[in-house]
């Protein structure tokens, strides 16, 4: 009886783990598809000064 519950719980944990992995990957793809064409880049996220970002330069030029 106990081993049956352990098997079910381990299967549930596996399914939930894979689900969380897939949701995380889908979120990363969505963020990349939406934010990167808008002018946001990963390098800009680590800039100390916002005036050094490509998005800021493009907005000022326009």
Residue frames as a rotation matrix with the C-alpha (Angstrom) as fourth column:
UNK 1
0.564 0.826 0.000 0.00
0.826 -0.564 0.000 0.00
0.000 0.000 -1.000 0.00
UNK 2
0.521 -0.427 -0.739 2.74
0.123 -0.820 0.560 2.45
-0.845 -0.382 -0.374 0.93
UNK 3
-0.559 -0.796 0.231 4.79
0.334 0.039 0.942 1.68
-0.759 0.604 0.244 -2.17
UNK 4
-0.080 0.615 0.785 1.78
0.995 -0.001 0.102 2.35
0.064 0.789 -0.611 -4.36
UNK 5
0.861 0.389 -0.328 1.47
0.441 -0.892 0.100 5.84
-0.254 -0.230 -0.939 -2.86
UNK 6
0.101 -0.910 -0.402 5.18
0.048 -0.399 0.916 6.43
-0.994 -0.112 0.003 -3.29
UNK 7
-0.568 -0.271 0.778 4.96
0.730 0.272 0.627 5.50
-0.381 0.924 0.043 -6.96
UNK 8
0.363 0.798 0.481 2.01
0.912 -0.409 -0.010 7.81
0.189 0.443 -0.876 -7.50
UNK 9
0.810 -0.095 -0.579 3.67
0.203 -0.881 0.428 10.69
-0.551 -0.464 -0.694 -5.69
UNK 10
-0.263 -0.964 -0.044 6.91
0.204 -0.101 0.974 10.23
-0.943 0.247 0.223 -7.60
UNK 11
-0.390 0.213 0.896 4.99
0.920 0.129 0.370 10.18
-0.037 0.968 -0.247 -10.88
UNK 12
0.724 0.690 0.013 3.09
0.689 -0.723 0.052 13.30
0.045 -0.029 -0.999 -9.86
UNK 13
0.468 -0.641 -0.608 6.34
0.087 -0.652 0.754 15.03
-0.879 -0.406 -0.249 -8.92
UNK 14
-0.548 -0.674 0.496 7.84
0.533 0.176 0.828 14.10
-0.645 0.718 0.263 -12.27
UNK 15
-0.002 0.643 0.766 4.82
0.978 -0.160 0.137 15.39
0.210 0.749 -0.628 -14.20
UNK 16
0.881 0.339 -0.328 4.75
0.426 -0.872 0.242 18.65
-0.204 -0.353 -0.913 -12.24
UNK 17
0.105 -0.932 -0.346 8.50
0.178 -0.325 0.929 19.10
-0.979 -0.159 0.132 -12.68
UNK 18
-0.600 -0.272 0.752 8.28
0.750 0.134 0.647 18.65
-0.277 0.953 0.124 -16.44
UNK 19
0.402 0.835 0.375 5.28
0.889 -0.454 0.058 20.96
0.219 0.310 -0.925 -16.54
UNK 20
0.752 -0.178 -0.635 7.16
0.221 -0.839 0.498 23.69
-0.621 -0.515 -0.591 -14.68
UNK 21
-0.355 -0.930 0.097 10.12
0.349 -0.035 0.937 23.27
-0.867 0.366 0.337 -17.00
UNK 22
-0.404 0.258 0.878 7.94
0.913 0.048 0.406 23.62
0.062 0.965 -0.255 -20.09
UNK 23
0.730 0.682 -0.044 6.11
0.682 -0.721 0.120 26.65
0.050 -0.117 -0.992 -18.69
UNK 24
0.407 -0.668 -0.623 9.44
0.168 -0.616 0.770 28.28
-0.898 -0.418 -0.138 -17.88
UNK 25
-0.619 -0.642 0.453 10.74
0.533 0.082 0.842 27.66
-0.577 0.763 0.291 -21.38
UNK 26
0.026 0.717 0.696 7.53
0.964 -0.203 0.172 29.00
0.265 0.667 -0.697 -22.90
UNK 27
0.821 0.252 -0.513 7.84
0.448 -0.841 0.303 32.12
-0.355 -0.478 -0.803 -20.77
UNK 28
-0.087 -0.940 -0.329 11.42
0.193 -0.340 0.920 32.64
-0.977 0.016 0.211 -21.89
UNK 29
-0.611 -0.069 0.789 10.44
0.779 0.125 0.614 32.26
-0.141 0.990 -0.022 -25.54
UNK 30
0.458 0.854 0.247 7.53
0.865 -0.492 0.095 34.65
0.203 0.170 -0.964 -25.09
UNK 31
0.643 -0.274 -0.715 9.73
0.260 -0.800 0.541 37.22
-0.720 -0.533 -0.443 -23.36
UNK 32
-0.470 -0.879 0.079 12.30
0.325 -0.089 0.942 36.94
-0.821 0.468 0.327 -26.12
UNK 33
-0.420 0.373 0.827 9.69
0.903 0.081 0.422 37.25
0.090 0.924 -0.371 -28.84
UNK 34
0.634 0.769 0.080 8.00
0.746 -0.635 0.200 40.26
0.205 -0.067 -0.977 -27.28
UNK 35
0.757 -0.301 -0.580 10.77
0.218 -0.720 0.659 42.24
-0.616 -0.625 -0.479 -25.64
UNK 36
-0.205 -0.965 0.162 13.70
0.542 0.026 0.840 41.88
-0.815 0.260 0.518 -28.02
UNK 37
-0.241 0.112 0.964 12.01
0.930 -0.257 0.262 43.33
0.277 0.960 -0.042 -31.13
UNK 38
0.786 0.618 0.024 10.86
0.574 -0.744 0.342 46.26
0.229 -0.255 -0.939 -28.99
UNK 39
0.465 -0.688 0.557 14.43
-0.237 -0.703 -0.671 47.38
0.853 0.180 -0.490 -28.50
UNK 40
0.653 -0.238 0.719 15.22
-0.731 0.050 0.680 45.71
-0.198 -0.970 -0.142 -25.22
UNK 41
0.362 -0.590 -0.722 18.37
-0.298 0.660 -0.689 43.64
0.884 0.464 0.063 -25.21
UNK 42
0.758 -0.106 -0.643 20.03
0.568 0.593 0.571 41.50
0.320 -0.798 0.510 -22.53
UNK 43
-0.346 -0.938 0.029 23.06
0.829 -0.320 -0.459 43.81
0.440 -0.134 0.888 -22.55
UNK 44
-0.297 0.304 0.905 20.82
-0.143 -0.952 0.272 46.78
0.944 -0.049 0.326 -21.76
UNK 45
0.727 0.635 -0.261 19.56
0.121 0.255 0.959 45.07
0.676 -0.729 0.108 -18.62
UNK 46
0.477 -0.629 -0.614 23.03
0.878 0.307 0.368 45.24
-0.043 -0.715 0.698 -17.09
UNK 47
-0.179 -0.505 0.844 23.82
0.501 -0.785 -0.364 48.84
0.847 0.358 0.394 -17.95
UNK 48
-0.503 -0.066 -0.862 24.38
0.844 -0.251 -0.474 51.04
-0.185 -0.966 0.182 -14.91
UNK 49
-0.628 0.256 -0.735 23.15
-0.172 -0.967 -0.190 54.12
-0.759 0.007 0.651 -16.75
UNK 50
0.210 0.815 0.540 19.96
0.485 0.393 -0.781 53.98
-0.849 0.426 -0.313 -18.82
UNK 51
0.643 0.024 -0.765 21.40
-0.485 -0.760 -0.432 56.53
-0.592 0.649 -0.477 -21.23
UNK 52
-0.477 -0.866 -0.150 23.86
-0.733 0.298 0.612 53.90
-0.485 0.402 -0.776 -22.47
UNK 53
-0.249 0.449 0.858 21.09
0.235 0.888 -0.396 51.63
-0.940 0.103 -0.326 -23.74
UNK 54
-0.928 -0.088 0.363 20.20
0.365 -0.010 0.931 51.17
-0.079 0.996 0.041 -27.40
UNK 55
-0.027 0.995 0.096 16.52
0.983 0.009 0.183 51.80
0.181 0.099 -0.978 -26.68
UNK 56
0.357 0.112 -0.927 17.26
0.520 -0.849 0.097 55.19
-0.776 -0.517 -0.361 -25.11
UNK 57
-0.640 -0.681 -0.355 19.47
0.054 -0.500 0.864 56.21
-0.766 0.534 0.357 -28.04
UNK 58
-0.760 0.411 0.503 16.82
0.622 0.239 0.745 55.19
0.186 0.880 -0.438 -30.56
UNK 59
0.272 0.915 -0.297 14.08
0.959 -0.284 0.004 57.07
-0.080 -0.286 -0.955 -28.69
UNK 60
0.109 -0.308 -0.945 16.20
0.265 -0.907 0.326 60.23
-0.958 -0.286 -0.017 -28.54
UNK 61
-0.878 -0.476 0.055 17.02
0.153 -0.170 0.974 60.02
-0.454 0.863 0.222 -32.24
UNK 62
-0.410 0.801 0.436 13.36
0.861 0.182 0.474 59.70
0.301 0.570 -0.765 -33.15
